Amino acid sequence: MTQKREITIRVSEQEFAMLETHCQAVGRTKTDILREFIRTLGKFASSNHTHSLNKSTNL
């Protein structure tokens, strides 16, 4: 099993309320929502890298 790491973040009251409201609406935990968001960053980075490579080959 992969070793888990812990992250502590500071957010404003408004940001915390937004996250908590979303979690209650979808019936998921804050940890679950934040993990899902982090995973989307990997997909975003991969697509940006591919896009950058395509741009550089069109010189």
Secondary structure, 3 states (H helix, E strand, C coil): CCCCCCCCCCCCHHHHHHHHHHHHHHCCCHHHHHHHHHHHHHHHHHHHHHHHHHHHHCC
